[in-house]
Amino acid sequence: MSWSFLGDPTTHRISVGGRVLLCTVSISVAEEEELVEGSVSFGDADAEAEYYARFESGELLNLCVRVLAAWQDSDGSDFLGGCHVVAADWERDVEALVKDHAMVDSALNELKLRITERSKVYAGLAE
């Protein structure tokens, strides 16, 4: 799977242990190599066949979306696979998925957790 970035990384402020840190958030996508037959169900075999044919024609893409929040050597991420998007509008569709699934917030929360855990380990070493 080859990842491509969607736009430039953005800067976000997070608060950890009373300190404000500036971290970067990037969004990347990769085309999933396999489309899982049966991943959609319309209750109509013909409609499902037509839907899957849209992938074969290139009208629809099957993507994996990754949001990565990073600060120094710590990171947090969120992934969403099996994203069916319209090829002509894939960037807009991915941005909507990231927003609808609160993926940036999830990645930032995981980053905060990792920084907090790491700071506890370092504090323990100093004792």
N, CA, C and O atoms as a GROMACS GRO file, in nm:
protein
  508
    1MET      N    1   0.086  -0.117   0.000
    1MET     CA    2   0.000   0.000   0.000
    1MET      C    3   0.091   0.123   0.000
    1MET      O    4   0.178   0.136   0.085
    2SER      N    5   0.070   0.211  -0.093
    2SER     CA    6   0.149   0.332  -0.105
    2SER      C    7   0.066   0.453  -0.061
    2SER      O    8  -0.042   0.478  -0.114
    3TRP      N    9   0.118   0.526   0.037
    3TRP     CA   10   0.044   0.639   0.095
    3TRP      C   11   0.077   0.768   0.022
    3TRP      O   12   0.193   0.792  -0.014
    4SER      N   13  -0.023   0.852   0.001
    4SER     CA   14  -0.007   0.986  -0.057
    4SER      C   15  -0.071   1.087   0.037
    4SER      O   16  -0.177   1.061   0.094
    5PHE      N   17  -0.005   1.202   0.053
    5PHE     CA   18  -0.058   1.304   0.142
    5PHE      C   19  -0.169   1.382   0.074
    5PHE      O   20  -0.166   1.408  -0.046
    6LEU      N   21  -0.266   1.420   0.154
    6LEU     CA   22  -0.377   1.505   0.110
    6LEU      C   23  -0.348   1.644   0.164
    6LEU      O   24  -0.370   1.670   0.283
    7GLY      N   25  -0.301   1.733   0.080
    7GLY     CA   26  -0.269   1.869   0.123
    7GLY      C   27  -0.146   1.874   0.211
    7GLY      O   28  -0.075   1.775   0.227
    8ASP      N   29  -0.121   1.991   0.266
    8ASP     CA   30  -0.007   2.013   0.353
    8ASP      C   31  -0.045   1.984   0.498
    8ASP      O   32  -0.161   1.997   0.536
    9PRO      N   33   0.054   1.945   0.580
    9PRO     CA   34   0.025   1.927   0.722
    9PRO      C   35  -0.023   2.058   0.785
    9PRO      O   36   0.016   2.166   0.742
   10THR      N   37  -0.107   2.045   0.886
   10THR     CA   38  -0.157   2.163   0.958
   10THR      C   39  -0.103   2.161   1.100
   10THR      O   40  -0.065   2.056   1.152
   11THR      N   41  -0.099   2.278   1.162
   11THR     CA   42  -0.048   2.292   1.298
   11THR      C   43  -0.166   2.303   1.393
   11THR      O   44  -0.262   2.375   1.368
   12HIS      N   45  -0.157   2.230   1.503
   12HIS     CA   46  -0.262   2.231   1.605
   12HIS      C   47  -0.199   2.250   1.743
   12HIS      O   48  -0.086   2.207   1.767
   13ARG      N   49  -0.271   2.315   1.830
   13ARG     CA   50  -0.227   2.331   1.969
   13ARG      C   51  -0.295   2.225   2.054
   13ARG      O   52  -0.416   2.203   2.044
   14ILE      N   53  -0.215   2.159   2.136
   14ILE     CA   54  -0.271   2.064   2.232
   14ILE      C   55  -0.218   2.100   2.369
   14ILE      O   56  -0.111   2.161   2.382
   15SER      N   57  -0.292   2.064   2.471
   15SER     CA   58  -0.250   2.089   2.608
   15SER      C   59  -0.224   1.956   2.677
   15SER      O   60  -0.310   1.869   2.684
   16VAL      N   61  -0.103   1.943   2.728
   16VAL     CA   62  -0.064   1.821   2.798
   16VAL      C   63   0.008   1.862   2.927
   16VAL      O   64   0.110   1.931   2.923
   17GLY      N   65  -0.047   1.820   3.040
   17GLY     CA   66   0.016   1.851   3.168
   17GLY      C   67   0.029   2.000   3.194
   17GLY      O   68   0.126   2.045   3.256
   18GLY      N   69  -0.067   2.078   3.145
   18GLY     CA   70  -0.063   2.222   3.166
   18GLY      C   71   0.024   2.296   3.067
   18GLY      O   72   0.032   2.419   3.072
   19ARG      N   73   0.090   2.225   2.978
   19ARG     CA   74   0.175   2.290   2.877
   19ARG      C   75   0.104   2.286   2.742
   19ARG      O   76   0.038   2.188   2.707
   20VAL      N   77   0.118   2.394   2.667
   20VAL     CA   78   0.063   2.399   2.532
   20VAL      C   79   0.174   2.359   2.434
   20VAL      O   80   0.283   2.416   2.435
   21LEU      N   81   0.145   2.260   2.352
   21LEU     CA   82   0.241   2.210   2.255
   21LEU      C   83   0.186   2.230   2.114
   21LEU      O   84   0.065   2.219   2.092
   22LEU      N   85   0.273   2.260   2.021
   22LEU     CA   86   0.234   2.271   1.881
   22LEU      C   87   0.269   2.140   1.812
   22LEU      O   88   0.385   2.097   1.813
   23CYS      N   89   0.170   2.079   1.752
   23CYS     CA   90   0.194   1.953   1.681
   23CYS      C   91   0.147   1.967   1.537
   23CYS      O   92   0.075   2.061   1.503
   24THR      N   93   0.187   1.874   1.455
   24THR     CA   94   0.145   1.875   1.316
   24THR      C   95   0.048   1.760   1.291
   24THR      O   96   0.061   1.652   1.349
   25VAL      N   97  -0.047   1.785   1.204
   25VAL     CA   98  -0.145   1.683   1.165
   25VAL      C   99  -0.140   1.670   1.013
   25VAL      O  100  -0.149   1.768   0.939
   26SER      N  101  -0.125   1.546   0.968
   26SER     CA  102  -0.126   1.520   0.824
   26SER      C  103  -0.231   1.415   0.792
   26SER      O  104  -0.261   1.327   0.874
   27ILE      N  105  -0.285   1.425   0.674
   27ILE     CA  106  -0.385   1.330   0.626
   27ILE      C  107  -0.326   1.263   0.503
   27ILE      O  108  -0.278   1.330   0.412
   28SER      N  109  -0.330   1.131   0.502
   28SER     CA  110  -0.281   1.059   0.385
   28SER      C  111  -0.382   0.951   0.347
   28SER      O  112  -0.463   0.906   0.428
   29VAL      N  113  -0.373   0.910   0.221
   29VAL     CA  114  -0.464   0.810   0.168
   29VAL      C  115  -0.385   0.706   0.090
   29VAL      O  116  -0.278   0.734   0.036
   30ALA      N  117  -0.440   0.587   0.084
   30ALA     CA  118  -0.384   0.481   0.000
   30ALA      C  119  -0.500   0.404  -0.059
   30ALA      O  120  -0.603   0.383   0.006
   31GLU      N  121  -0.483   0.364  -0.182
   31GLU     CA  122  -0.588   0.283  -0.244
   31GLU      C  123  -0.576   0.142  -0.191
   31GLU      O  124  -0.469   0.082  -0.195
   32GLU      N  125  -0.686   0.089  -0.141
   32GLU     CA  126  -0.687  -0.048  -0.091
   32GLU      C  127  -0.677  -0.142  -0.211
   32GLU      O  128  -0.743  -0.124  -0.313
   33GLU      N  129  -0.593  -0.242  -0.195
   33GLU     CA  130  -0.566  -0.332  -0.306
   33GLU      C  131  -0.682  -0.423  -0.340
   33GLU      O  132  -0.701  -0.461  -0.456
   34GLU      N  133  -0.760  -0.458  -0.240
   34GLU     CA  134  -0.872  -0.548  -0.265
   34GLU      C  135  -1.002  -0.484  -0.221
   34GLU      O  136  -1.012  -0.423  -0.114
   35LEU      N  137  -1.101  -0.499  -0.305
   35LEU     CA  138  -1.236  -0.458  -0.269
   35LEU      C  139  -1.307  -0.583  -0.219
   35LEU      O  140  -1.319  -0.682  -0.291
   36VAL      N  141  -1.353  -0.579  -0.097
   36VAL     CA  142  -1.417  -0.695  -0.036
   36VAL      C  143  -1.559  -0.706  -0.088
   36VAL      O  144  -1.645  -0.623  -0.058
   37GLU      N  145  -1.582  -0.809  -0.167
   37GLU     CA  146  -1.718  -0.835  -0.216
   37GLU      C  147  -1.807  -0.862  -0.095
   37GLU      O  148  -1.767  -0.933  -0.003
   38GLY      N  149  -1.925  -0.805  -0.096
   38GLY     CA  150  -2.016  -0.822   0.017
   38GLY      C  151  -2.002  -0.713   0.121
   38GLY      O  152  -2.071  -0.715   0.224
   39SER      N  153  -1.912  -0.615   0.096
   39SER     CA  154  -1.895  -0.507   0.193
   39SER      C  155  -2.010  -0.407   0.188
   39SER      O  156  -2.023  -0.322   0.276
   40VAL      N  157  -2.092  -0.417   0.084
   40VAL     CA  158  -2.215  -0.338   0.078
   40VAL      C  159  -2.331  -0.433   0.055
   40VAL      O  160  -2.316  -0.538  -0.008
   41SER      N  161  -2.444  -0.395   0.104
   41SER     CA  162  -2.562  -0.480   0.086
   41SER      C  163  -2.682  -0.392   0.060
   41SER      O  164  -2.726  -0.316   0.146
   42PHE      N  165  -2.734  -0.403  -0.063
   42PHE     CA  166  -2.852  -0.326  -0.101
   42PHE      C  167  -2.977  -0.412  -0.097
   42PHE      O  168  -3.088  -0.363  -0.116
   43GLY      N  169  -2.958  -0.542  -0.073
   43GLY     CA  170  -3.071  -0.633  -0.076
   43GLY      C  171  -3.117  -0.663  -0.217
   43GLY      O  172  -3.224  -0.720  -0.238
   44ASP      N  173  -3.035  -0.624  -0.315
   44ASP     CA  174  -3.068  -0.642  -0.455
   44ASP      C  175  -2.938  -0.677  -0.528
   44ASP      O  176  -2.850  -0.592  -0.539
   45ALA      N  177  -2.926  -0.799  -0.575
   45ALA     CA  178  -2.803  -0.846  -0.638
   45ALA      C  179  -2.764  -0.763  -0.759
   45ALA      O  180  -2.645  -0.738  -0.781
   46ASP      N  181  -2.862  -0.720  -0.838
   46ASP     CA  182  -2.832  -0.639  -0.956
   46ASP      C  183  -2.775  -0.503  -0.916
   46ASP      O  184  -2.679  -0.455  -0.976
   47ALA      N  185  -2.834  -0.442  -0.815
   47ALA     CA  186  -2.786  -0.311  -0.768
   47ALA      C  187  -2.645  -0.324  -0.712
   47ALA      O  188  -2.561  -0.236  -0.735
   48GLU      N  189  -2.619  -0.432  -0.640
   48GLU     CA  190  -2.485  -0.453  -0.586
   48GLU      C  191  -2.384  -0.474  -0.698
   48GLU      O  192  -2.274  -0.420  -0.691
   49ALA      N  193  -2.420  -0.550  -0.800
   49ALA     CA  194  -2.330  -0.574  -0.914
   49ALA      C  195  -2.300  -0.442  -0.986
   49ALA      O  196  -2.187  -0.417  -1.026
   50GLU      N  197  -2.401  -0.358  -1.002
   50GLU     CA  198  -2.382  -0.227  -1.064
   50GLU      C  199  -2.288  -0.141  -0.981
   50GLU      O  200  -2.203  -0.070  -1.035
   51TYR      N  201  -2.304  -0.147  -0.848
   51TYR     CA  202  -2.219  -0.068  -0.760
   51TYR      C  203  -2.074  -0.113  -0.773
   51TYR      O  204  -1.985  -0.030  -0.790
   52TYR      N  205  -2.048  -0.243  -0.766
   52TYR     CA  206  -1.911  -0.294  -0.778
   52TYR      C  207  -1.852  -0.265  -0.915
   52TYR      O  208  -1.731  -0.246  -0.926
   53ALA      N  209  -1.934  -0.261  -1.019
   53ALA     CA  210  -1.886  -0.228  -1.154
   53ALA      C  211  -1.832  -0.085  -1.159
   53ALA      O  212  -1.744  -0.055  -1.241
   54ARG      N  213  -1.882   0.002  -1.073
   54ARG     CA  214  -1.834   0.141  -1.069
   54ARG      C  215  -1.690   0.148  -1.021
   54ARG      O  216  -1.619   0.242  -1.056
   55PHE      N  217  -1.644   0.050  -0.943
   55PHE     CA  218  -1.502   0.044  -0.903
   55PHE      C  219  -1.418   0.000  -1.022
   55PHE      O  220  -1.312   0.056  -1.049
   56GLU      N  221  -1.467  -0.100  -1.094
   56GLU     CA  222  -1.394  -0.151  -1.210
   56GLU      C  223  -1.381  -0.045  -1.318
   56GLU      O  224  -1.279  -0.041  -1.387
   57SER      N  225  -1.480   0.041  -1.334
   57SER     CA  226  -1.475   0.145  -1.436
   57SER      C  227  -1.390   0.265  -1.392
   57SER      O  228  -1.358   0.351  -1.474
   58GLY      N  229  -1.354   0.271  -1.264
   58GLY     CA  230  -1.275   0.382  -1.213
   58GLY      C  231  -1.358   0.498  -1.161
   58GLY      O  232  -1.303   0.600  -1.119
   59GLU      N  233  -1.491   0.484  -1.163
   59GLU     CA  234  -1.578   0.591  -1.113
   59GLU      C  235  -1.566   0.603  -0.961
   59GLU      O  236  -1.569   0.714  -0.907
   60LEU      N  237  -1.554   0.489  -0.893
   60LEU     CA  238  -1.539   0.487  -0.747
   60LEU      C  239  -1.401   0.433  -0.710
   60LEU      O  240  -1.344   0.351  -0.781
   61LEU      N  241  -1.350   0.481  -0.596
   61LEU     CA  242  -1.223   0.432  -0.542
   61LEU      C  243  -1.249   0.371  -0.405
   61LEU      O  244  -1.342   0.411  -0.335
   62ASN      N  245  -1.168   0.276  -0.368
   62ASN     CA  246  -1.173   0.213  -0.237
   62ASN      C  247  -1.045   0.253  -0.163
   62ASN      O  248  -0.937   0.201  -0.192
   63LEU      N  249  -1.057   0.346  -0.069
   63LEU     CA  250  -0.939   0.404  -0.005
   63LEU      C  251  -0.930   0.371   0.144
   63LEU      O  252  -1.029   0.338   0.209
   64CYS      N  253  -0.808   0.381   0.194
   64CYS     CA  254  -0.781   0.380   0.337
   64CYS      C  255  -0.732   0.520   0.370
   64CYS      O  256  -0.650   0.577   0.298
   65VAL      N  257  -0.783   0.577   0.479
   65VAL     CA  258  -0.748   0.713   0.520
   65VAL      C  259  -0.673   0.704   0.653
   65VAL      O  260  -0.714   0.633   0.745
   66ARG      N  261  -0.562   0.780   0.660
   66ARG     CA  262  -0.483   0.783   0.785
   66ARG      C  263  -0.463   0.929   0.825
   66ARG      O  264  -0.423   1.012   0.743
   67VAL      N  265  -0.491   0.959   0.951
   67VAL     CA  266  -0.463   1.090   1.007
   67VAL      C  267  -0.354   1.070   1.111
   67VAL      O  268  -0.368   0.987   1.201
   68LEU      N  269  -0.245   1.147   1.099
   68LEU     CA  270  -0.131   1.132   1.189
   68LEU      C  271  -0.105   1.266   1.257
   68LEU      O  272  -0.083   1.367   1.191
   69ALA      N  273  -0.107   1.266   1.391
   69ALA     CA  274  -0.071   1.383   1.470
   69ALA      C  275   0.066   1.356   1.531
   69ALA      O  276   0.087   1.251   1.591
   70ALA      N  277   0.158   1.450   1.517
   70ALA     CA  278   0.295   1.426   1.563
   70ALA      C  279   0.349   1.546   1.640
   70ALA      O  280   0.323   1.661   1.606
   71TRP      N  281   0.426   1.515   1.744
   71TRP     CA  282   0.501   1.614   1.821
   71TRP      C  283   0.632   1.549   1.860
   71TRP      O  284   0.632   1.445   1.926
   72GLN      N  285   0.741   1.609   1.820
   72GLN     CA  286   0.875   1.554   1.841
   72GLN      C  287   0.876   1.408   1.797
   72GLN      O  288   0.848   1.378   1.681
   73ASP      N  289   0.907   1.315   1.889
   73ASP     CA  290   0.914   1.174   1.848
   73ASP      C  291   0.791   1.094   1.893
   73ASP      O  292   0.795   0.971   1.899
   74SER      N  293   0.683   1.164   1.923
   74SER     CA  294   0.558   1.098   1.961
   74SER      C  295   0.454   1.120   1.853
   74SER      O  296   0.455   1.222   1.783
   75ASP      N  297   0.364   1.023   1.840
   75ASP     CA  298   0.257   1.042   1.743
   75ASP      C  299   0.130   0.971   1.789
   75ASP      O  300   0.132   0.884   1.875
   76GLY      N  301   0.022   1.012   1.729
   76GLY     CA  302  -0.109   0.949   1.748
   76GLY      C  303  -0.174   0.941   1.612
   76GLY      O  304  -0.150   1.026   1.526
   77SER      N  305  -0.256   0.842   1.591
   77SER     CA  306  -0.314   0.826   1.458
   77SER      C  307  -0.456   0.772   1.464
   77SER      O  308  -0.501   0.723   1.567
   78ASP      N  309  -0.523   0.783   1.352
   78ASP     CA  310  -0.655   0.724   1.334
   78ASP      C  311  -0.660   0.675   1.190
   78ASP      O  312  -0.612   0.741   1.098
   79PHE      N  313  -0.718   0.558   1.172
   79PHE     CA  314  -0.730   0.496   1.040
   79PHE      C  315  -0.876   0.464   1.010
   79PHE      O  316  -0.954   0.434   1.100
   80LEU      N  317  -0.909   0.471   0.883
   80LEU     CA  318  -1.041   0.431   0.839
   80LEU      C  319  -1.024   0.364   0.703
   80LEU      O  320  -0.980   0.427   0.607
   81GLY      N  321  -1.058   0.237   0.696
   81GLY     CA  322  -1.043   0.163   0.572
   81GLY      C  323  -1.176   0.139   0.505
   81GLY      O  324  -1.282   0.162   0.564
   82GLY      N  325  -1.170   0.092   0.382
   82GLY     CA  326  -1.292   0.062   0.308
   82GLY      C  327  -1.374   0.185   0.277
   82GLY      O  328  -1.497   0.179   0.277
   83CYS      N  329  -1.307   0.297   0.250
   83CYS     CA  330  -1.377   0.422   0.220
   83CYS      C  331  -1.409   0.426   0.071
   83CYS      O  332  -1.318   0.436  -0.012
   84HIS      N  333  -1.534   0.420   0.037
   84HIS     CA  334  -1.577   0.424  -0.102
   84HIS      C  335  -1.604   0.570  -0.137
   84HIS      O  336  -1.695   0.633  -0.083
   85VAL      N  337  -1.523   0.623  -0.229
   85VAL     CA  338  -1.535   0.764  -0.266
   85VAL      C  339  -1.545   0.778  -0.418
   85VAL      O  340  -1.499   0.692  -0.493
   86VAL      N  341  -1.605   0.888  -0.460
   86VAL     CA  342  -1.615   0.918  -0.602
   86VAL      C  343  -1.478   0.965  -0.651
   86VAL      O  344  -1.421   1.058  -0.595
   87ALA      N  345  -1.426   0.900  -0.754
   87ALA     CA  346  -1.291   0.930  -0.802
   87ALA      C  347  -1.275   1.077  -0.838
   87ALA      O  348  -1.172   1.136  -0.806
   88ALA      N  349  -1.373   1.136  -0.903
   88ALA     CA  350  -1.362   1.275  -0.948
   88ALA      C  351  -1.357   1.373  -0.831
   88ALA      O  352  -1.300   1.482  -0.844
   89ASP      N  353  -1.414   1.337  -0.716
   89ASP     CA  354  -1.419   1.426  -0.599
   89ASP      C  355  -1.354   1.362  -0.476
   89ASP      O  356  -1.393   1.392  -0.364
   90TRP      N  357  -1.256   1.276  -0.497
   90TRP     CA  358  -1.203   1.198  -0.386
   90TRP      C  359  -1.148   1.285  -0.274
   90TRP      O  360  -1.164   1.250  -0.157
   91GLU      N  361  -1.083   1.398  -0.304
   91GLU     CA  362  -1.026   1.482  -0.198
   91GLU      C  363  -1.136   1.540  -0.109
   91GLU      O  364  -1.125   1.538   0.013
   92ARG      N  365  -1.240   1.590  -0.172
   92ARG     CA  366  -1.353   1.646  -0.096
   92ARG      C  367  -1.420   1.536  -0.013
   92ARG      O  368  -1.454   1.558   0.103
   93ASP      N  369  -1.437   1.418  -0.073
   93ASP     CA  370  -1.500   1.307  -0.001
   93ASP      C  371  -1.416   1.264   0.118
   93ASP      O  372  -1.470   1.235   0.225
   94VAL      N  373  -1.284   1.259   0.100
   94VAL     CA  374  -1.195   1.220   0.211
   94VAL      C  375  -1.201   1.324   0.322
   94VAL      O  376  -1.208   1.289   0.439
   95GLU      N  377  -1.197   1.452   0.286
   95GLU     CA  378  -1.207   1.558   0.387
   95GLU      C  379  -1.336   1.546   0.467
   95GLU      O  380  -1.337   1.566   0.588
   96ALA      N  381  -1.446   1.512   0.400
   96ALA     CA  382  -1.575   1.494   0.468
   96ALA      C  383  -1.570   1.374   0.561
   96ALA      O  384  -1.622   1.380   0.672
   97LEU      N  385  -1.508   1.264   0.517
   97LEU     CA  386  -1.495   1.145   0.603
   97LEU      C  387  -1.414   1.177   0.728
   97LEU      O  388  -1.450   1.137   0.839
   98VAL      N  389  -1.303   1.248   0.709
   98VAL     CA  390  -1.217   1.285   0.823
   98VAL      C  391  -1.297   1.368   0.923
   98VAL      O  392  -1.288   1.347   1.043
   99LYS      N  393  -1.375   1.462   0.872
   99LYS     CA  394  -1.455   1.548   0.961
   99LYS      C  395  -1.568   1.468   1.027
   99LYS      O  396  -1.586   1.476   1.148
  100ASP      N  397  -1.643   1.391   0.947
  100ASP     CA  398  -1.758   1.317   1.000
  100ASP      C  399  -1.718   1.215   1.106
  100ASP      O  400  -1.795   1.188   1.198
  101HIS      N  401  -1.600   1.158   1.093
  101HIS     CA  402  -1.553   1.056   1.188
  101HIS      C  403  -1.461   1.114   1.295
  101HIS      O  404  -1.401   1.039   1.372
  102ALA      N  405  -1.449   1.246   1.301
  102ALA     CA  406  -1.367   1.315   1.402
  102ALA      C  407  -1.227   1.254   1.410
  102ALA      O  408  -1.173   1.232   1.519
  103MET      N  409  -1.169   1.227   1.294
  103MET     CA  410  -1.040   1.159   1.290
  103MET      C  411  -0.925   1.246   1.343
  103MET      O  412  -0.833   1.193   1.405
  104VAL      N  413  -0.930   1.375   1.319
  104VAL     CA  414  -0.824   1.464   1.370
  104VAL      C  415  -0.829   1.463   1.523
  104VAL      O  416  -0.725   1.450   1.588
  105ASP      N  417  -0.948   1.477   1.581
  105ASP     CA  418  -0.961   1.474   1.727
  105ASP      C  419  -0.911   1.341   1.784
  105ASP      O  420  -0.844   1.340   1.888
  106SER      N  421  -0.942   1.231   1.718
  106SER     CA  422  -0.897   1.100   1.766
  106SER      C  423  -0.745   1.091   1.764
  106SER      O  424  -0.684   1.043   1.860
  107ALA      N  425  -0.683   1.137   1.655
  107ALA     CA  426  -0.537   1.133   1.646
  107ALA      C  427  -0.473   1.224   1.751
  107ALA      O  428  -0.373   1.186   1.813
  108LEU      N  429  -0.530   1.343   1.772
  108LEU     CA  430  -0.476   1.434   1.873
  108LEU      C  431  -0.491   1.377   2.013
  108LEU      O  432  -0.400   1.389   2.095
  109ASN      N  433  -0.605   1.314   2.042
  109ASN     CA  434  -0.624   1.253   2.173
  109ASN      C  435  -0.526   1.139   2.197
  109ASN      O  436  -0.473   1.125   2.308
  110GLU      N  437  -0.500   1.058   2.094
  110GLU     CA  438  -0.403   0.951   2.110
  110GLU      C  439  -0.262   1.009   2.130
  110GLU      O  440  -0.185   0.955   2.209
  111LEU      N  441  -0.230   1.117   2.060
  111LEU     CA  442  -0.100   1.182   2.080
  111LEU      C  443  -0.086   1.232   2.223
  111LEU      O  444   0.018   1.210   2.286
  112LYS      N  445  -0.189   1.298   2.276
  112LYS     CA  446  -0.184   1.347   2.414
  112LYS      C  447  -0.161   1.231   2.511
  112LYS      O  448  -0.081   1.242   2.604
  113LEU      N  449  -0.231   1.121   2.489
  113LEU     CA  450  -0.216   1.004   2.575
  113LEU      C  451  -0.074   0.951   2.570
  113LEU      O  452  -0.017   0.919   2.675
  114ARG      N  453  -0.017   0.940   2.454
  114ARG     CA  454   0.120   0.888   2.440
  114ARG      C  455   0.222   0.981   2.505
  114ARG      O  456   0.316   0.934   2.570
  115ILE      N  457   0.205   1.112   2.488
  115ILE     CA  458   0.297   1.207   2.553
  115ILE      C  459   0.285   1.196   2.704
  115ILE      O  460   0.386   1.197   2.774
  116THR      N  461   0.162   1.186   2.754
  116THR     CA  462   0.140   1.174   2.899
  116THR      C  463   0.204   1.046   2.952
  116THR      O  464   0.271   1.049   3.056
  117GLU      N  465   0.184   0.934   2.882
  117GLU     CA  466   0.244   0.807   2.926
  117GLU      C  467   0.396   0.817   2.926
  117GLU      O  468   0.461   0.770   3.020
  118ARG      N  469   0.451   0.876   2.823
  118ARG     CA  470   0.597   0.888   2.813
  118ARG      C  471   0.652   0.977   2.923
  118ARG      O  472   0.758   0.949   2.980
  119SER      N  473   0.580   1.086   2.955
  119SER     CA  474   0.629   1.176   3.060
  119SER      C  475   0.629   1.107   3.195
  119SER      O  476   0.715   1.134   3.279
  120LYS      N  477   0.534   1.017   3.219
  120LYS     CA  478   0.531   0.941   3.345
  120LYS      C  479   0.649   0.846   3.354
  120LYS      O  480   0.705   0.828   3.461
  121VAL      N  481   0.685   0.787   3.243
  121VAL     CA  482   0.802   0.697   3.241
  121VAL      C  483   0.928   0.777   3.271
  121VAL      O  484   1.009   0.736   3.354
  122TYR      N  485   0.944   0.894   3.205
  122TYR     CA  486   1.063   0.976   3.229
  122TYR      C  487   1.067   1.028   3.372
  122TYR      O  488   1.174   1.037   3.432
  123ALA      N  489   0.951   1.062   3.427
  123ALA     CA  490   0.947   1.110   3.566
  123ALA      C  491   0.990   0.998   3.660
  123ALA      O  492   1.060   1.023   3.759
  124GLY      N  493   0.950   0.875   3.630
  124GLY     CA  494   0.989   0.760   3.711
  124GLY      C  495   1.137   0.733   3.706
  124GLY      O  496   1.195   0.687   3.805
  125LEU      N  497   1.200   0.761   3.595
  125LEU     CA  498   1.346   0.741   3.582
  125LEU      C  499   1.423   0.842   3.667
  125LEU      O  500   1.533   0.813   3.713
  126ALA      N  501   1.364   0.960   3.688
  126ALA     CA  502   1.432   1.064   3.762
  126ALA      C  503   1.425   1.043   3.913
  126ALA      O  504   1.498   1.108   3.988
  127GLU      N  505   1.340   0.952   3.957
  127GLU     CA  506   1.324   0.931   4.102
  127GLU      C  507   1.434   0.846   4.158
  127GLU      O  508   1.435   0.819   4.278
   0.00000   0.00000   0.00000
